[in-house]
Amino acid sequence: MSAQKPIVSLLDYSKDPFNLSIATARTCYSSKGILLPSDMIASEKSIEIRDKVAKSTKKAGHLTTRQHPQFIFTLDKVSRQFVWSFLHSHPFYNSEQVSQRYVEVKKENYYVPSGLNGKLLELYLDAVDFASRAYFSYTEILHPFIQEEYFQIYKARANYPDKWQLPIRKKCLEVARYLLPLGTYTYLYHSINGLTLHRYYRLMNSYDVPQEQRAVVTEMVDQVRAVDPLYADEMDDPIPLEETTEYRYFDSVFGSGKREFHPEVSANFVKEFDRELGARYSKLVSYSSNGPEILAQSVRSILGIPKSSLTDQDAIDLVLNPAKNRHLTSTLNENSMSPITRALFNVQYSFQKRISHTADSQDQRHRMVPGGRPVLMSQYAGVPDYITPFVVQKYPELKEKYDATHTQIFERLNRFLDAGGSPEYGTYLLPNSFPVRFYESGDLLNLHHKWRSRTCYNAQEEIFQASVEELTDVTKVHPGIAKWIKAPCWIRLQGEVKPYCPEGDHYCGTQVWKRELSEYLRVI
């Protein structure tokens, strides 16, 4: 294995993005109606005005104009850590990425930093090779246990075991992927607007993996420059890593030798965080104390109805009861376009969370429920630290192998770091199972969508359990709200939408619509 360049392709884009941006800006003050991109270059005077408006709007921060151009990229040979830390760390993008849950990872399919050589390269390759072999080995070890669990759910299918080996195999891959390193390659479609590309370029040197970020973003910008030099030329220069707030803090406290990797201090942080959270994945730590009252008042204000005509209970029932608000049963998720449902924006909740990197890579895709995620190596205390899937916890044979494998994964990471490997490169050797500890907040409208989706038995198991725990906590403080939120099949039942399960051939095998939240239990 050797270092490979990321494969970046600008698949499609808005025509004439620079002139389009300025045309939108000038249209705001146009008495002649809509101005088109072609109007920006109709004459020398038009070009002069265009350039003046471009500079003034850029300088003043009037940058919604730069959001109109769209760019669709395909990215290959990029790491999962890069995607988690950079591409998906903000809300203004859209991605479709190959699934690690259901698509087997190929051998020798890992990011290798270009700056590695000699002993450090040898240690790095040994670490990723061990994790790769462990992934394939553990997939086979899991099979009889996963098969037993699968046929306990789908009892009739046990009569035809050969027919169901593919879904069983996928479940094995889903669990075994916890052993894979964060440097595992992925490929994806990634669509962004022009303003986001500006921000990518400005922040490409920031944590966690600036070398890879520079390589990918520079290529993205170069390809945009090839189709419209003016659009790329107005981008601000990148901020050096050394000038970022995080770097300056680490440098002032820990010095140049450690910076983001400070295991002794991290150990205290992890102990403190885990003591507060306990054995849970998520815990409610803050909420709108008068949430039900605010929600009811918001519903009444939308309808122009006084409290004497619509009580708090009836107002909440109107917006959250799927039998009355059919938008809640829709798979289109048009809630933000529904006047009555927008009342849910006014209730807020915050959670303390600890889930694996592989789970959070999916959890963060709920972009409207954002979190303050960490500089990852700042949470590594230099000792084995990982999340264990449910099925592994259930079977001692699986857990013994899982624990032993993790011991060796972290030993190899530490050997790399002790030999002088940088924390940036060491990040790639952390396993998918490494816990991400953070705080996450959202409004009820977007949390409703997330909880409805993630209490489905097909959801990733940690996000499923975290969602159940969050709803359990919300039930204690706002029972009149939480009682209306369960799995999508239950919500469709309340709204009298058939079939209750919207998953078709992917039906989980359990009639979840008949269960209370306290009965939401699963192993796979």
ABEGO torsion letter per residue (X at the ends): XBBBBBBBBBABBBBGAAAAAAAAAAAAABAAEBBBAAAAAABAAAAAAAAAAAAAAAAAGBAAAAAABBBBBBBBGBBAAAAAAAAAABABBBBBBBBAAABBBBBGBBBBBAABBEAAAAAAAAAAAAAAAAAAAAAAAAAAAAAAAAAAABAAAAABAAAAAAAAAAAAAAAAAAABBAABBBBBBBBBBAAAAAAAAAAAABOABAAAAAAAAAAAAAAAAAABAAAAAABBBBBBAAABAAAAAAAAAAEAAAEABBAAAAAAAAAAAAAAAEABABBBABBBAAAAAAAAAAAAAAAGBBAAABBAAAAAAAAABAAABAAAABAAGAAAABAAAAAAAABBBBBBBBBBAAAAAAAAABAABBBBBBBAAAABAGBBBBBBBAAAAABAAAAAAAAAAAAAAAAAAAAAAAAGBBAAAAAAABBAABBBBBBBBBBAAAAAAAAAAAABAABBAAAAAAAAAAAAAAAAABAAAAAABBBAAAAAAAAGBOBABAAEAABAGBBAAABBAAABBBAX
